[in-house]
Amino acid sequence: MAKLVECVPNFSEGQRPEVINAIIDQARAVPGVKVLDYSSDPDHNRTVLTFVGEPQAAKKAAFACCAKAAELIDMEKHKGGHPRIGATDVIPFIPVADMTMDECVVLAHELGKEIAEKLSIPSFFYEAAAKRPQMKALPDVRKGEYEGLKESIKTPERAPDEGPQAMHPKAGATVVGARPFLVAFNITLDTPDVSIAKKIAQTIRAAKG
């Protein structure tokens, strides 16, 4: 059986169809990669792309998408409801067929280094690919978001795993990792009380046990 990996990059753009399509077209153009789905949320100003492919093809597609996002998205102008630190906010790899999590970690480390070296975008590693325990959880990496990370990235505690210890002037930073399958969804509550939403999230999120 051929090795198969899923990749689910998240981009900080959910309002401009021409930009979203240009980014997704980068994945579609890579032989051996199949785009399964994408969804855009204008309020979050974010797009989630899902594709599968042979490991090196998936890595190539992820890099191409990241490069296009860096070209077309300016984080200095970005506003949205979802936490984010960069034009390509996060790139997780998920083992699907004949792949181990360790192999996905290697893939993530290779991609993060390539993004840092070729695009000058600082890269952090999270979940199974994390190199530091304080950076394993995605919310910890995103702490302060794009605006806050511009300063905190200069400290030893928040330094990137790869690349310059300064945000890319337009594309910010990115997080690359390896993780199991994730089920994520949004719900609308019939209440303006944010504390209720937080209690529900605390109860059902896997990260909270």
Legacy VTK file of the C-alpha trace (Angstrom):
# vtk DataFile Version 3.0
C-alpha trace
ASCII
DATASET POLYDATA
POINTS 209 float
0.000 0.000 0.000
1.273 3.471 -0.871
1.961 5.840 1.981
-0.769 8.432 2.383
-0.813 11.535 4.570
-3.474 14.162 5.136
-2.612 17.848 5.425
-4.985 20.518 6.761
-3.408 23.973 6.397
-5.294 27.002 7.734
-4.942 30.378 6.012
-5.751 33.845 7.329
-8.124 34.713 4.513
-11.829 33.982 4.317
-13.254 36.967 2.488
-11.536 37.252 -0.908
-12.447 34.320 -3.206
-9.716 35.179 -5.709
-7.025 34.881 -3.033
-8.513 31.696 -1.576
-8.693 30.038 -5.005
-5.142 31.076 -5.877
-3.849 29.400 -2.714
-5.886 26.207 -3.183
-4.824 25.988 -6.834
-1.250 25.484 -5.635
-2.269 22.187 -4.034
-4.391 21.150 -7.003
-1.369 21.588 -9.289
0.832 19.061 -7.483
0.745 15.547 -9.012
-0.283 12.905 -6.515
-2.216 15.345 -4.321
-6.013 15.363 -4.098
-7.907 18.289 -2.606
-10.729 16.833 -0.505
-12.387 19.921 0.895
-12.052 23.549 1.892
-14.213 25.909 3.886
-14.003 29.674 4.349
-15.484 31.776 7.131
-15.697 35.525 6.439
-16.187 36.413 10.114
-13.159 34.414 11.180
-11.471 35.606 7.961
-9.978 32.139 7.643
-9.924 29.213 5.228
-9.289 25.572 6.122
-7.997 23.356 3.308
-7.838 19.548 3.402
-5.837 17.455 0.957
-4.187 14.030 0.873
-1.229 12.633 -0.970
2.059 10.779 -0.872
4.223 12.337 1.862
6.681 14.277 -0.301
3.913 15.418 -2.654
1.845 16.609 0.311
4.843 18.485 1.673
5.413 20.099 -1.727
1.778 21.178 -1.910
1.850 22.593 1.617
4.946 24.638 0.832
3.463 25.958 -2.415
0.273 27.015 -0.628
2.281 28.691 2.116
4.383 30.588 -0.433
1.291 31.813 -2.279
-0.357 32.867 0.994
2.766 34.842 1.916
2.544 36.583 -1.447
-1.153 37.480 -1.285
-1.964 37.996 2.425
-0.748 40.970 4.442
-1.067 40.281 8.165
-0.642 43.978 8.919
-4.105 44.435 7.410
-5.721 41.212 8.601
-8.677 41.267 10.995
-10.765 38.257 11.998
-12.425 36.415 14.836
-10.056 33.424 14.957
-6.687 33.381 16.761
-3.815 33.499 14.248
-0.116 34.313 13.929
0.450 34.278 10.194
-0.818 34.180 6.631
-0.494 30.398 6.828
-1.424 29.998 10.452
-0.985 26.267 10.967
-0.040 23.201 8.883
-0.740 19.820 10.511
0.133 16.453 8.982
-2.055 13.448 9.855
-1.095 9.810 9.123
-3.688 8.056 6.946
-2.297 4.872 5.347
0.976 3.045 5.975
2.255 6.146 7.813
3.353 6.511 11.423
3.108 9.611 13.563
6.912 9.657 13.733
7.069 9.851 9.949
4.651 12.792 10.040
6.907 14.474 12.586
9.853 14.164 10.205
7.711 15.605 7.418
6.682 18.538 9.625
10.279 19.273 10.606
11.379 19.185 6.972
8.597 21.553 5.918
9.146 23.992 8.777
12.826 24.240 7.919
12.065 24.751 4.230
9.544 27.497 4.972
12.052 29.256 7.211
14.970 28.973 4.803
13.208 29.708 1.516
10.487 32.145 2.631
12.139 33.720 5.717
9.023 32.903 7.734
9.734 31.813 11.330
8.334 28.356 12.020
7.169 26.732 15.233
6.539 23.009 15.763
3.530 21.765 17.754
1.729 18.638 18.965
3.745 15.471 18.172
6.333 17.551 16.288
6.947 19.932 19.212
10.569 20.324 20.260
9.715 22.194 23.481
6.970 21.180 25.926
5.741 24.756 26.315
5.057 24.905 22.585
3.199 21.608 22.211
-0.321 23.051 22.479
-1.397 25.276 19.598
-3.036 27.926 21.836
0.298 28.328 23.651
2.099 28.968 20.361
-0.603 31.459 19.332
-0.538 33.308 22.655
-0.758 37.022 21.955
-1.625 36.293 18.313
0.126 38.023 15.415
0.242 41.408 17.109
1.675 40.144 20.400
4.111 37.706 18.848
5.845 40.539 16.987
7.471 41.439 20.292
7.503 38.169 22.248
9.215 36.267 19.411
12.366 38.190 20.337
12.516 36.476 23.749
14.234 33.093 24.291
10.973 31.537 25.544
9.056 32.407 22.359
11.839 32.045 19.796
10.865 30.021 16.688
12.166 26.507 16.119
13.331 27.446 12.638
14.049 30.738 10.908
14.599 34.338 11.948
13.718 35.527 15.440
11.488 38.182 13.902
8.147 38.056 12.155
7.997 38.130 8.372
6.889 41.707 7.537
3.729 40.501 5.753
3.290 36.779 6.395
4.025 36.696 10.128
4.917 33.214 11.380
3.576 29.706 10.915
3.086 26.573 13.008
3.797 23.124 11.572
2.972 19.879 13.304
1.804 16.283 13.342
-1.359 15.110 15.068
-4.180 12.541 14.946
-7.468 13.268 13.181
-9.353 16.190 14.676
-13.076 16.890 14.700
-13.744 20.635 14.844
-17.047 22.435 14.475
-18.797 25.691 15.328
-22.138 26.022 17.085
-24.441 28.982 17.700
-25.747 29.438 21.244
-28.995 31.188 22.093
-27.310 33.406 24.687
-24.960 36.401 24.750
-23.218 34.965 27.845
-19.674 34.069 26.768
-19.045 32.216 30.038
-21.566 29.558 28.992
-19.736 28.994 25.718
-16.442 28.712 27.596
-17.898 26.148 30.006
-19.152 24.023 27.106
-15.781 24.237 25.373
-13.967 23.243 28.565
-16.229 20.206 28.860
-15.950 18.820 25.335
-12.486 19.823 24.100
-10.008 16.957 23.923
-7.228 19.310 25.020
-9.019 19.735 28.349
-9.437 16.002 28.889
LINES 1 210
209 0 1 2 3 4 5 6 7 8 9 10 11 12 13 14 15 16 17 18 19 20 21 22 23 24 25 26 27 28 29 30 31 32 33 34 35 36 37 38 39 40 41 42 43 44 45 46 47 48 49 50 51 52 53 54 55 56 57 58 59 60 61 62 63 64 65 66 67 68 69 70 71 72 73 74 75 76 77 78 79 80 81 82 83 84 85 86 87 88 89 90 91 92 93 94 95 96 97 98 99 100 101 102 103 104 105 106 107 108 109 110 111 112 113 114 115 116 117 118 119 120 121 122 123 124 125 126 127 128 129 130 131 132 133 134 135 136 137 138 139 140 141 142 143 144 145 146 147 148 149 150 151 152 153 154 155 156 157 158 159 160 161 162 163 164 165 166 167 168 169 170 171 172 173 174 175 176 177 178 179 180 181 182 183 184 185 186 187 188 189 190 191 192 193 194 195 196 197 198 199 200 201 202 203 204 205 206 207 208
